[in-house]
Amino acid sequence: MTNSTTMNSSMTNSAAMAKRRPPTVHGVAVIDKPAGVTSHDVVNQLRRQLGERRIGHAGTLDPDATGVLVVGVGGATRLMQFMSDSSKTYTGEVVLGRRRRPSTPPGRRSPSTT
């Protein structure tokens, strides 16, 4: 197979591929993510609601975590690399002296036996 044959074959394959529709919605969304929802779930929900494929977030939050999830839509997805490099602050709460049944999901209180 010569180079020209290889080149013609690859051009035929790329010509047969469908062009991706350009994004029509651009911007940054700040989402207050509830516990029990993954960052990927939030992105998928926005994709359905906005009808856009090009959506990305600036950093994953654990499913049990609540907090701000910054999401870029359309051309704004390019900004996410700069937002994920910025510093973040985490807050938490530790409660000592309480028991939790092993079957109780994290973040939920079970009847106290203190």
Order of alpha helices (4+ residues) and beta strands (2+ residues): alpha-beta-alpha-beta-beta-alpha
